[in-house]
Each structure stands twice: as C-alpha cells, then as structure tokens.
C-alpha cells in the first residue's frame, strides 16, 4: 500500500486497530528485525528513499507519519525498547533504503 494512502486510512479507527494487529503478527527476533519487517511491509525501498526521519536533505519527514507513531507507541514485542532506540532503527533503515532500492532493481545472477 502506498504510504500516503496508508496515512489516510490510518485516520480511520477501525483500520488503525486492524493494522496494529496485522503488524504485530509479523514478529521478529529483535527490535531491528521487527521494525525492518514492519517498514518493508508498509513502504518499498524506492519510496523510502524519499524520506528521512526528520525530513532533512530535501526529503519528506517520516517521524510525523501515523505508521511511525504506531511503531513507536506499540513497541512490538520489545517492551524494553525506548523511543530513542526505535528512532535509531528507523533512521538506519531509511538511510540504507537507497541500497535496498538498488538491489531490488539489479537482476539476480545465477552461479
């Protein structure tokens, strides 16, 4: 789902609750893994290239999105996670989106 369409849908209470339940099902081994799975499911690397956490470098601001709020507040399965540690994971994922987008475009080589 395109991120901006998702943002509009997240304003609907029932959709937001369903989204939270679906994202919780993704699971993961640790905070980095959990947040990575969530971000992969809500935006493509090509779309993520246009975002930074605070909207610096002429990019859109991720921290104001509803999906960021859901990730930060819910703290999926990692109850000891802090807002700061969640922010760091998201920033790192967005920072490396260009590499992920490039890899997605590269044809797979058979050895």
C-alpha positions as CSV (number, residue, x, y, z in Angstrom):
1,X,0.0,0.0,0.0
2,X,1.4,3.4,-0.9
3,X,2.4,5.3,2.2
4,X,0.3,8.3,1.6
5,X,-2.8,6.2,1.0
6,X,-1.9,4.3,4.2
7,X,-1.7,7.5,6.1
8,X,-5.2,8.5,5.1
9,X,-6.6,5.0,6.1
10,X,-4.8,5.2,9.5
11,X,-7.1,8.1,10.4
12,X,-9.9,5.6,10.5
13,X,-10.0,4.0,14.0
14,X,-11.1,0.5,12.8
15,X,-8.5,0.4,10.1
16,X,-5.8,1.6,12.5
17,X,-6.7,-1.2,15.0
18,X,-6.6,-3.8,12.2
19,X,-3.2,-2.5,11.0
20,X,-1.8,-2.8,14.5
21,X,-3.0,-6.4,14.9
22,X,-1.6,-7.3,11.4
23,X,1.8,-5.7,12.1
24,X,2.1,-7.5,15.5
25,X,1.8,-10.8,13.6
26,X,5.0,-10.1,11.7
27,X,7.1,-10.8,14.7
28,X,10.9,-10.9,14.6
29,X,13.9,-11.8,16.7
30,X,14.9,-8.4,18.0
31,X,13.9,-4.7,17.6
32,X,15.9,-4.2,14.4
33,X,14.3,-7.2,12.8
34,X,10.8,-6.3,14.0
35,X,11.0,-2.7,12.7
36,X,12.6,-3.8,9.5
37,X,9.8,-6.2,8.8
38,X,7.2,-3.5,9.5
39,X,8.8,-1.0,7.3
40,X,9.2,-3.5,4.5
41,X,5.5,-4.2,4.7
42,X,4.4,-0.5,4.6
43,X,6.8,1.0,2.1
44,X,9.1,-0.1,-0.7
45,X,12.8,0.9,-0.6
46,X,12.2,3.1,-3.7
47,X,9.6,5.0,-1.7
48,X,11.7,5.1,1.4
49,X,14.5,6.8,-0.4
50,X,12.3,10.0,-0.4
51,X,12.1,10.0,3.4
52,X,14.4,10.8,6.4
53,X,13.3,10.7,10.0
54,X,13.3,14.4,10.4
55,X,12.8,15.4,6.8
56,X,16.3,16.7,6.2
57,X,18.2,16.8,2.9
58,X,15.0,17.8,1.0
59,X,13.3,14.6,2.0
60,X,9.9,14.0,3.5
61,X,9.6,13.7,7.2
62,X,8.9,10.1,8.4
63,X,8.6,11.0,12.1
64,X,5.2,12.7,11.6
65,X,3.6,9.8,9.8
66,X,1.0,7.7,11.6
67,X,2.9,4.5,10.9
68,X,5.9,5.9,12.8
69,X,3.6,6.7,15.7
70,X,2.2,3.1,15.7
71,X,5.8,1.7,15.7
72,X,6.9,3.9,18.5
73,X,3.9,3.6,20.7
74,X,3.2,-0.1,20.3
75,X,6.9,-1.2,20.6
76,X,6.0,-4.6,19.0
77,X,7.1,-7.4,21.3
78,X,10.0,-5.5,22.7
79,X,8.6,-3.9,25.8
80,X,12.0,-2.7,27.0
81,X,12.6,-0.7,23.7
82,X,12.8,3.0,24.2
83,X,11.5,5.7,21.8
84,X,15.2,6.6,21.2
85,X,16.2,3.0,20.2
86,X,13.2,2.8,17.9
87,X,14.1,6.1,16.3
88,X,17.6,4.9,15.7
89,X,16.5,1.7,14.0
90,X,14.1,3.6,11.7
91,X,16.7,6.2,10.8
92,X,19.2,3.5,9.9
93,X,16.6,1.6,7.8
94,X,15.7,4.8,5.9
95,X,19.4,5.7,5.5
96,X,20.0,2.3,3.8
97,X,16.9,2.4,1.6
98,X,18.9,3.6,-1.4
99,X,21.0,0.4,-1.3
100,X,17.9,-1.8,-0.9
101,X,16.2,0.0,-3.9
102,X,19.3,-0.6,-6.0
103,X,19.5,-4.3,-5.0
104,X,15.8,-4.7,-5.9
105,X,16.5,-3.3,-9.4
106,X,19.6,-5.5,-10.0
107,X,18.9,-8.7,-11.9
108,X,19.6,-11.8,-9.8
109,X,22.7,-13.7,-11.0
110,X,22.7,-17.5,-11.1
111,X,26.0,-19.1,-10.1
